[in-house]
Structure formats: structure tokens, C-alpha cells
Amino acid sequence: MSTVEQNTDKLISDLKRVVRDSEELLQTTAGVVGEKAHDARERLAAALEIAKKTCHKIEEKTIETAKAADKTIREHPYQSIGLAFGIGLLIGVLVTRK
């Protein structure tokens, strides 16, 4: 798994945790009265919906990108190997350079 995939997975996991915690907070504070508490719950609910949509979009985009990369690699296996080798060689040269 690449670093980008790991970061994306971590971001999605973090977003899901925030959504879950926010939903729990909304349920816990449902009995709290007052205009400020009501406004805060409404803002949190709106932010929660946006976070859910963003998380869903990120998941869809990640899957779409992975499928496109897989298709490209399967259509051009030798070019993919050559490109990976070249990038690895370049990184190796840059890392070992003094």
C-alpha cells in the first residue's frame, strides 16, 4: 500500500470517527435547552452532513483512481515497469547524493 493510499485511508478513518463522535454528541446534548445549545446543535448537524458527503466523495475518488491506475498498468505493463524503475533510480540517486 502506498503512502498516498495510507494517508487517504487514515483521512477517511478520521472523518468517520469525527462523524461518529459528532452524532454521539448530538444525541447526548438533545435534552439541553437554550437558544445557544440549539444553534450549536444545528451548526454541528450541518457540519456533520458536509463531513459525511466529503468522506463519501473521497472514498469514491480513491476507488476511481485505483481502478484507473490498475487499468493503465494492465494496458501498458512494460512501460509501467520502466517508469517505476526510472523513478526509483532517480529517487535513489537523489537520496544518496551528498
C-alpha positions as CSV (number, residue, x, y, z in Angstrom):
1,M,0.0,0.0,0.0
2,S,1.4,3.4,-1.0
3,T,1.8,6.3,1.3
4,V,-1.0,8.2,-0.6
5,E,-3.3,5.2,0.0
6,Q,-2.3,5.1,3.7
7,N,-2.9,8.8,4.1
8,T,-6.3,8.6,2.3
9,D,-7.3,5.6,4.4
10,K,-6.3,7.5,7.6
11,L,-8.2,10.6,6.5
12,I,-11.3,8.6,5.8
13,S,-11.0,6.8,9.1
14,D,-10.5,10.1,10.9
15,L,-13.5,11.6,9.2
16,K,-15.7,8.6,10.1
17,R,-14.6,8.9,13.7
18,V,-15.4,12.6,13.8
19,V,-18.8,11.9,12.3
20,R,-19.5,9.1,14.8
21,D,-18.4,11.2,17.7
22,S,-20.4,14.2,16.5
23,E,-23.5,12.1,16.1
24,E,-23.0,10.8,19.7
25,L,-22.6,14.4,20.9
26,L,-25.8,15.4,19.2
27,Q,-27.7,12.6,20.8
28,T,-26.1,13.3,24.2
29,T,-27.0,17.0,24.2
30,A,-30.5,16.6,22.8
31,G,-32.0,17.3,26.2
32,V,-30.0,20.5,26.7
33,V,-32.3,23.6,26.4
34,G,-31.4,27.1,25.4
35,E,-31.0,29.0,22.2
36,K,-27.2,28.8,22.1
37,A,-27.3,25.0,22.6
38,H,-29.9,24.7,19.9
39,D,-27.9,26.8,17.5
40,A,-24.8,24.9,18.2
41,R,-26.5,21.6,17.6
42,E,-27.9,22.9,14.3
43,R,-24.4,24.1,13.2
44,L,-22.9,20.7,14.2
45,A,-25.6,18.8,12.3
46,A,-24.9,20.9,9.2
47,A,-21.1,20.4,9.5
48,L,-21.7,16.7,10.1
49,E,-23.7,16.4,6.8
50,I,-20.9,18.1,4.9
51,A,-18.3,15.8,6.5
52,K,-20.3,12.7,5.5
53,K,-20.6,14.0,1.9
54,T,-16.8,14.8,1.8
55,C,-15.9,11.4,3.2
56,H,-18.1,9.7,0.6
57,K,-16.6,11.7,-2.2
58,I,-13.1,10.9,-1.1
59,E,-13.9,7.2,-1.0
60,E,-15.4,7.3,-4.5
61,K,-12.5,9.3,-5.9
62,T,-9.9,6.9,-4.3
63,I,-11.7,3.8,-5.8
64,E,-12.0,5.5,-9.2
65,T,-8.3,6.5,-9.2
66,A,-7.2,3.0,-8.1
67,K,-9.3,1.4,-10.9
68,A,-7.8,3.9,-13.5
69,A,-4.2,3.1,-12.3
70,D,-4.9,-0.6,-12.5
71,K,-6.3,-0.3,-16.0
72,T,-3.3,1.7,-17.2
73,I,-0.8,-0.7,-15.7
74,R,-2.6,-3.7,-17.2
75,E,-2.7,-2.0,-20.6
76,H,0.9,-0.9,-20.5
77,P,2.8,-3.3,-18.3
78,Y,6.3,-2.8,-19.7
79,Q,6.1,0.9,-19.7
80,S,4.8,0.9,-16.1
81,I,7.8,-1.3,-15.0
82,G,10.2,1.0,-16.9
83,L,8.6,4.1,-15.4
84,A,8.7,2.6,-11.9
85,F,12.3,1.7,-12.4
86,G,13.3,5.1,-13.6
87,I,11.5,6.9,-10.7
88,G,13.2,4.5,-8.2
89,L,16.6,5.1,-9.8
90,L,16.1,8.9,-9.7
91,I,15.0,8.8,-6.0
92,G,18.0,6.6,-5.2
93,V,20.4,9.0,-6.9
94,L,18.8,12.0,-5.1
95,V,18.9,10.3,-1.7
96,T,22.5,9.1,-1.9
97,R,23.8,12.4,-3.3
98,K,25.9,14.4,-0.9
